[in-house]
Amino acid sequence: MAIPKVEFNEEIICLKRLFDNVADGSDSHVGLKCGKVDRVYGKFLFGPVPQDRPITYASYVMSVDGKIAFEDNEVGPLIAKTNRFDPDGAFADFWVLNLLRAACDGIIIGSGTLIKEPDYSGSAYDPDLLDARLENGKPAAPWTVIVTTTGKNIPFGNPVFRCEEVPILINTSPEGFKNLEAEIPGEYYLINLAGSASDNETIAGLIAANHGKTAVAVTGEGWDTDSQELLKILRAMGMGKVLVESPTYCHHLMRKALLDEIFINTSCVFVGGQATGIGTLGSSFPSTDHPHSEILSIHMHSPHFVYTRHKMLYGAK
Ligand SMILES: NC(=O)c1ccc[n+]([C@@H]2O[C@H](COP(=O)([O-])OP(=O)(O)OC[C@H]3O[C@@H](n4cnc5c(N)ncnc54)[C@H](OP(=O)(O)O)[C@@H]3O)[C@@H](O)[C@H]2O)c1
């Protein structure tokens, strides 16, 4: 299966930048060099890539009350698509996700989203952004990095597993690996080393020798994975920027102060109730110690959608 293509008309999705607080220093780099990005979104800069892990940025579309899915139909993008007042704004939301996918080297996703969004396919669909990826020296699709503590119930029948352009890495715990070994269809290989220069060479050799097979990284202890170790492995695999689409893992990375940025698109709808938000599966941060953010940019499409970019701030008490 090839990557599906979706045409995005620039005039329909064009965003107006209302606020700009993105650092433009000598060590900044352009997220994706592409004329369409300049015209639709404008300046799209990132800071330097750390030595020991990629830059991490998350992306969600949420209701005004912070919900990322309805309870009666848990497909996340419906938060945008059911906004009856601005269908083009929903399309622009989808394009921003396309942009963030096109600019990254890996997408972290959990089994929760893979199960609730059976059509999930972790790549950009805009042919202009796909061309830009290749021109920027990136492969057609980023790695899909599936996180699972239990190693169970990954929906291997989903189309993302049949797209030959999408390389797959599964990160699980030592106990989860026992389950994964029993359930994983097809061939896999283990990537568990990272740190020294020779480890990086070993990983590059493993990837080259195992084209088309699923990579598996076992980190942590017992049923727990180790996110710092995973990010170290992703960096050693050559990843400079990673998009976090798993809401639960996003919350987990915030807890570890390992999430750098979050892009939040607000669709002006209300959901209420116990519907899913970011981190609703985990425990709340206490009033005495919780992450903060600083807004880096604000875009609008109409009075029905706001597109914000936040830098995460940790340690403020
Ligand atoms: N509106 C949006 O932008 C948006 C974006 C994405 C998703 N969504 C929606 O959000 C809902 C899914 O939310 P979710 O939080 O359940 O999904 P998720 O984060 O994609 O998946 C949760 C699963 O990820 C694994 N996981 C979480 N933390 C982990 C860790 N530290 N280490 C290893 N594995 C870890 C666990 O898998 P195991 O149980 O296998 O251990 C967990 O059950 C869906 O309705 C989806 O459509 C909305």
The ligand as an ORCA input file, in Angstrom:
! r2SCAN-3c Opt
* xyz 0 1
  N      -7.805     15.138     18.931
  C      -6.577     14.733     18.672
  O      -5.734     15.485     18.170
  C      -6.182     13.318     19.008
  C      -4.873     12.875     18.731
  C      -4.526     11.582     19.079
  C      -5.464     10.743     19.685
  N      -6.709     11.209     19.907
  C      -7.729     10.351     20.524
  O      -7.308      9.976     21.830
  C      -7.873      8.700     22.131
  C      -6.780      7.749     22.540
  O      -6.138      8.262     23.678
  P      -5.130      7.349     24.499
  O      -4.447      8.229     25.466
  O      -5.875      6.142     24.982
  O      -4.213      6.794     23.317
  P      -2.687      6.524     23.142
  O      -1.874      7.401     24.023
  O      -2.447      6.562     21.670
  O      -2.569      5.005     23.620
  C      -2.558      4.639     24.976
  C      -1.656      3.432     25.098
  O      -0.306      3.817     24.848
  C       0.561      2.985     25.587
  N       1.376      3.803     26.471
  C       1.007      4.901     27.137
  N       2.018      5.365     27.899
  C       3.057      4.508     27.701
  C       4.379      4.443     28.198
  N       4.847      5.324     29.096
  N       5.186      3.457     27.749
  C       4.722      2.564     26.865
  N       3.459      2.557     26.381
  C       2.657      3.528     26.782
  C      -0.310      2.065     26.423
  O      -0.457      0.865     25.651
  P      -0.637     -0.575     26.321
  O      -1.997     -0.555     26.923
  O      -0.508     -1.487     25.154
  O       0.430     -0.743     27.325
  C      -1.618      2.840     26.483
  O      -2.739      2.005     26.709
  C      -8.563      8.211     20.881
  O      -9.928      8.485     20.989
  C      -7.929      9.049     19.800
  O      -8.747      9.201     18.674
  C      -7.086     12.468     19.598
*
